[in-house]
Amino acid sequence: MKEYIEERAMNIANYIIENNATVRQTAKQFGISKSTVHKDVTDRLSQINPTLAAEARKVLDVNKSERHIRGGLATREKYLHQHVMN
């Protein structure tokens, strides 16, 4: 694996852990796709640093389990804001 990919995977994992970030937030921060973030954390990082990969995976699993709640809140905000505007 190329060195810059290994370094990127480590940086991504550290960012996710430190900021409790979602895949989408991380992708935007690093200017890469969500699938690249996911591949770096799940596949590549487990070969480089399994401990760091496991920590990042925990954060991503929590985010995944809460995403339906975030989506509902975002929709609620959207419609509350629209109602106020009308």
Secondary structure, DSSP 8 states (H G I E B T S, - for coil): --HHHHHHHHHHHHHHHHHT--HHHHHHHHTS-HHHHHHIIIIIHHHH-HHHHHHHHHHHHHHHHHHHHHHHHHHHHHHHHHHHH-
